[in-house]
């Protein structure tokens, strides 16, 4: 069933009581079976609201959604038997041990006692928590907690998994470890809808990305196609001094879409046809008196895409933006703030 | 897609739904009781407060409160039992509020478990805790001179009446726990309900000593009925008032009929 949708949403709209802005506004989403789709957006963009509606813990004001063909509003119990939910807003019990948490969730998913016990031990082993299995969760580190949280979502082997900002607040090492776990799950055929505000995370894990802002989908596609939609490549040239960089920028000005961008001894140009422009740049620098120390062509990062789409910089990964040339929608290069 | 084939696709029928609801309530009850095992201080301190009340009323206020036809300690202990379970219901509100705000309820709500299990499991566990405290209080009472009539059956019946009342009150407090903005607020919100109910009742003083307008409230409210029922069954003699048993049971049924659907609806519609 290659075309079956694991998750489908049409026109979902939600306004929270006591809030005047719509948390979701005519939101559509398709997640094919077996894919990982990333819901990418800044804080307050509606990601969590979408996940809560799709996981039946919140009712939409308008619109419909189905999980494997089951309507979330009309058959919530059936939906709940097919989903796992993990992430920042769904937690584990601090006073229970890791094993007890998994057993509790398994029992509440109506698995038999024997099955649950074996499954809990397997999962704790898989997630590197075997040694901590009989310790209360309050003694766990943040990374261990998130792994247990994810394990709890997997106890009943749900075919569809919702991960709501699974790595928010984790240190880089724990984040990498959790990414490995998620990749393994996907390799085993689980459909995943993942929300994140980390572009790097979406880029690494997701086959499809849906960018959401103010409760609306503002772009979707593969990470590569979103970047290609920028319609440009970034050419980076490194010289031996800022003065040389300035001279080269003047020399190559006409080749770029927009004003060349100077970062110390580096010149960055956003160009249409990367390889051809690079060759021409090399010829011109060769004919000049300056020495080229380095040259690179790179795709725009998802940060560039995100910034162009939302007009806002993500609060994290700003370093990646700072390292690149940032274009505003009008096409003028500007200094990242 | 073997996982898809494994998952049951049709909605289960009523009989198996009931079976699973009972199983879910047991699981959640177990989880809440594990909290008492892991944090035994909660049990210890929920017994300390009523013990202090016993000592306070027996040795400080007791001699100033004349009770027609009996010893004050025998008048007092049934009141203490009921007051204890009333204050014990606060933990229903606090516990649910904490589960709500830590995000545990969000996880539960995305599981295919019964919609009544979180509340049923919470109130059941609190009932077990109350039973513990009543046993402790009985021992303390006996130590300071409480002399119930020598009928284990009547004593047990009194405990059933108290526990049933406690159970009905917990569902009201569950509604508070699910509605309060924080666990601390939940606790504070129960006080304006608990203080008039427990102190403007027959728990500590005879109602006849109160001003007339207050007597009207005090005589009919549920805590008084539970206390009178308990006194009648435990002590009997001058305190016999068998009709109170029925009034108390009626109050408890009424509270359950009102609060169980409201609390479950509140749980369903959490935002």
Interface residues (C-beta under 8 A of the other chain):
Chain A: X1 X16 X17 X33 X34 X52 X55 X56 X57 X58 X59 X68 X75 X77 X78 X80 X81 X82 X83 X85 X88 X89 X90 X91 X92 X93 X94 X95 X96 X100 X104 X105 X107 X108 X109 X110 X136 X152 X157 X158 X159 X189 X190
Chain B: X1 X3 X4 X6 X7 X8 X9 X10 X11 X20 X23 X24 X27 X28 X30 X31 X34 X35 X38 X39 X102 X103 X104 X106 X107 X108 X109 X110 X111 X112 X113 X117 X269 X270 X271
